[in-house]
Amino acid sequence: MAFEHARPTLAQLILFTTLNVAVTVLQLILMPLAKALFGLTGLVNIDFRAFPIGPGFHIFDYTAGPLPEGGGGLAYFLAVQLTLAVAQVVNFFAQRNLTFKSDTNPWWAALWYTLAYVVITFGAAALQSVYKAPIYELFIVTWGLGATGEAMADVVTMLINALISCAVFFPIFKLIFRRTAEVPPAESPMRLAA
């Protein structure tokens, strides 16, 4: 408790990181399940490519077919997004209530959190379009690990995504999840909600 009062931001960063690791573990558990369930459908054979960012690159680039020949198709996209959505809902409540102990309007916080999540998801997806294929190629084909390599590549890509999110979300959460006592009266989200 004394440490939290002496170094509040460092204490928040430590708890933030701990909770993010827990949420990442949750994602690591959910992703293979979601991928397996969606993989049983024909969605694996449906291209999902959206938001082109250059010749041959899309922010969301999940070509039809199983990995590594294809990009997992719509099935892989849905597995990733479902896993991320569940993790972010858990993360929202954990970070708001435990790390930052915010008492500001939860609806405003949820709105800003959702906006940040969408922007960060698009940014992380754009980066993933660069590193995902080489990672899967390395584990599955180059190292010849097959299904084990695919699972390992899933873990590596999720960890990269988690690191990107952690680096970006902490300063954003400091703004979103404030305590009323920390917010000057003119800027109070509670006042804006009224």
Secondary structure as UniProt FT lines:
FT   HELIX           2..6
FT   HELIX           8..39
FT   HELIX           42..45
FT   STRAND          48..54
FT   TURN            55..56
FT   STRAND          57..62
FT   TURN            67..69
FT   HELIX           73..94
FT   HELIX           95..99
FT   HELIX           106..136
FT   HELIX           137..142
FT   HELIX           146..176
FT   HELIX           180..182
FT   HELIX           185..187
FT   HELIX           189..193
//
